[in-house]
Amino acid sequence: MNWFVYILSCRDGSLYTGITTDCVRRLAQHNAGNGAKYTRAKLPVQLVYQERAENRSQATKREMAIKKLTRQQKQRLVAGH
């Protein structure tokens, strides 16, 4: 099964990072208000970055690493993709 780490840009300009096996489905869930509690009040959201991970464990580790980045570092990651 393919896993992905993704970053969403929220209506208020904030960035949200998560993992999924299907980025299109997960984006639709977020925009329907069925995603993370964080994004529900910041709709609509837009997918701005995704990267493939070998498995769920690697996706989770990468998600945590991205969440530790500063906003500026996340923006550079998104811009470089």
Backbone bond lengths (Angstrom), bond angles and torsions (degrees), N, CA, C in turn:
res aa  C-N    CA-C-N  psi(-1)  N-CA   C-N-CA  omega(-1)  CA-C   N-CA-C  phi
1 M - - - 1.447 - - 1.527 108.98 -
2 N 1.306 117.14 135.11 1.456 122.06 178.14 1.524 110.73 -83.74
3 W 1.307 115.74 135.67 1.458 122.07 175.53 1.511 109.00 -117.33
4 F 1.318 115.94 149.01 1.458 121.72 -179.01 1.521 109.86 -133.83
5 V 1.305 115.24 146.41 1.459 123.09 168.50 1.523 104.74 -102.60
6 Y 1.321 117.26 135.35 1.462 119.48 -177.39 1.523 110.61 -135.10
7 I 1.327 114.34 156.81 1.460 121.00 174.71 1.526 107.50 -125.78
8 L 1.325 114.78 132.46 1.455 121.68 176.44 1.520 109.54 -108.93
9 S 1.311 115.73 145.01 1.451 121.71 171.03 1.528 106.48 -100.43
10 C 1.313 116.08 124.73 1.464 121.40 -177.58 1.526 110.42 -92.73
11 R 1.323 115.45 163.28 1.463 122.39 -178.75 1.533 112.23 -53.78
12 D 1.322 116.99 -35.27 1.465 120.45 -178.38 1.530 113.19 -84.68
13 G 1.347 116.49 4.34 1.458 120.68 178.36 1.513 114.25 91.18
14 S 1.325 117.17 -5.54 1.458 119.47 178.35 1.531 110.07 -75.84
15 L 1.324 115.58 164.46 1.458 121.96 179.92 1.516 109.60 -116.43
16 Y 1.317 116.51 138.71 1.461 122.93 179.03 1.524 108.12 -122.22
17 T 1.318 117.40 134.12 1.463 122.45 179.59 1.522 109.67 -115.67
18 G 1.338 115.92 137.37 1.456 120.96 178.17 1.518 111.24 -152.26
19 I 1.335 115.45 -177.66 1.463 121.37 176.34 1.523 109.05 -128.21
20 T 1.316 115.64 155.71 1.462 121.26 -179.34 1.521 109.72 -164.92
21 T 1.318 115.89 168.93 1.467 121.03 171.89 1.516 110.40 -101.02
22 D 1.338 117.86 -9.59 1.469 122.19 -177.76 1.528 108.75 -148.01
23 C 1.319 116.48 101.55 1.468 121.31 -175.64 1.528 112.73 -64.43
24 V 1.325 117.42 -39.26 1.468 120.85 -178.87 1.530 110.20 -65.01
25 R 1.325 116.88 -47.11 1.467 121.28 178.82 1.522 110.79 -61.98
26 R 1.339 116.53 -44.21 1.461 120.33 -177.24 1.520 111.64 -66.16
27 L 1.327 117.16 -38.96 1.464 120.86 176.33 1.522 110.29 -60.67
28 A 1.327 116.30 -43.81 1.468 120.60 178.47 1.530 110.64 -62.32
29 Q 1.325 117.00 -39.97 1.467 120.26 177.85 1.524 110.77 -62.21
30 H 1.335 116.14 -46.12 1.471 119.43 178.70 1.524 110.51 -58.46
31 N 1.331 117.10 -48.36 1.463 120.44 -176.50 1.520 113.27 -70.39
32 A 1.328 117.65 -19.42 1.465 121.37 175.13 1.530 111.53 -85.36
33 G 1.334 116.62 -1.56 1.464 120.46 -179.04 1.508 113.14 85.24
34 N 1.338 117.59 10.93 1.459 121.81 -178.54 1.524 112.18 -106.81
35 G 1.314 116.38 14.56 1.466 120.68 179.45 1.511 109.91 -93.47
36 A 1.300 115.77 -148.10 1.460 121.78 -179.43 1.522 111.44 -65.72
37 K 1.306 115.86 148.74 1.463 121.05 178.43 1.530 110.67 -56.76
38 Y 1.327 116.94 -36.60 1.464 121.46 -179.27 1.522 111.93 -57.94
39 T 1.322 117.26 -41.69 1.464 120.05 -174.05 1.533 113.15 -82.79
40 R 1.311 118.64 -17.66 1.472 120.81 -175.69 1.517 113.43 -58.33
41 A 1.320 117.03 -35.48 1.464 120.63 -178.85 1.522 112.26 -91.94
42 K 1.319 116.90 3.66 1.459 120.97 -174.49 1.524 112.01 -125.19
43 L 1.324 115.94 29.45 1.463 121.11 -177.50 1.524 111.31 -80.50
44 P 1.307 118.31 151.67 1.467 126.20 0.15 1.529 110.90 -82.17
45 V 1.329 114.56 161.38 1.459 121.42 176.27 1.517 109.00 -114.40
46 Q 1.317 115.19 156.42 1.465 120.76 -178.37 1.527 108.35 -130.91
47 L 1.326 116.71 135.39 1.456 121.76 176.62 1.525 108.73 -73.51
48 V 1.342 116.61 120.35 1.466 119.81 -178.05 1.521 112.82 -117.09
49 Y 1.345 117.59 -10.06 1.462 120.23 -178.70 1.517 109.52 -159.96
50 Q 1.318 115.04 142.30 1.467 120.08 171.02 1.518 108.45 -151.09
51 E 1.315 115.09 147.62 1.461 120.24 174.48 1.524 108.34 -144.08
52 R 1.302 115.21 144.29 1.463 122.03 -178.41 1.521 109.99 -79.10
53 A 1.321 115.49 144.10 1.464 122.47 174.89 1.520 108.36 -122.31
54 E 1.315 116.49 154.65 1.465 121.24 -177.24 1.524 112.31 -67.26
55 N 1.337 116.14 -35.26 1.463 120.54 -177.97 1.525 108.63 -160.40
56 R 1.325 116.12 179.11 1.466 119.95 -177.58 1.524 111.92 -61.82
57 S 1.312 116.30 -40.10 1.456 120.50 -179.95 1.529 111.18 -60.45
58 Q 1.313 117.14 -46.58 1.462 120.95 179.44 1.530 110.75 -66.26
59 A 1.329 116.57 -37.97 1.468 120.20 178.10 1.531 110.17 -62.69
60 T 1.308 117.18 -43.06 1.462 121.48 -179.86 1.521 110.98 -65.04
61 K 1.327 116.77 -42.90 1.461 120.28 178.49 1.529 111.03 -62.66
62 R 1.321 116.49 -42.41 1.466 120.28 179.68 1.529 110.44 -67.53
63 E 1.342 116.95 -39.71 1.463 121.03 176.75 1.528 110.33 -57.22
64 M 1.315 116.79 -45.60 1.466 120.96 -178.87 1.530 110.39 -65.55
65 A 1.329 116.79 -38.27 1.461 120.35 178.38 1.530 110.77 -64.71
66 I 1.327 116.70 -42.27 1.467 120.47 179.05 1.524 110.31 -66.10
67 K 1.311 118.07 -40.43 1.464 121.25 -179.81 1.525 112.05 -63.39
68 K 1.330 117.37 -24.37 1.458 121.06 178.26 1.525 112.80 -81.74
69 L 1.329 117.41 -12.58 1.460 121.21 179.35 1.525 110.19 -70.01
70 T 1.314 115.66 155.00 1.463 119.58 173.54 1.529 108.19 -73.38
71 R 1.308 115.96 166.11 1.465 120.16 177.42 1.525 110.41 -58.20
72 Q 1.328 116.26 -43.80 1.462 120.65 -179.37 1.537 110.68 -62.16
73 Q 1.308 118.09 -40.36 1.463 121.52 178.67 1.529 110.57 -65.81
74 K 1.328 116.79 -39.14 1.471 120.32 177.13 1.518 110.43 -64.98
75 Q 1.319 116.88 -40.90 1.467 119.94 178.95 1.528 111.17 -63.49
76 R 1.328 117.15 -38.23 1.471 120.71 176.44 1.531 110.53 -65.79
77 L 1.317 117.31 -39.32 1.458 121.46 177.89 1.521 109.64 -60.96
78 V 1.319 117.31 -47.01 1.456 122.81 179.47 1.531 110.54 -63.33
79 A 1.322 117.10 -45.03 1.461 121.93 -178.15 1.523 112.15 -66.01
80 G 1.313 116.78 -32.83 1.459 121.06 -178.55 1.508 114.06 -80.99
81 H 1.304 116.75 -6.02 1.473 120.68 -176.66 1.479 111.29 -86.26
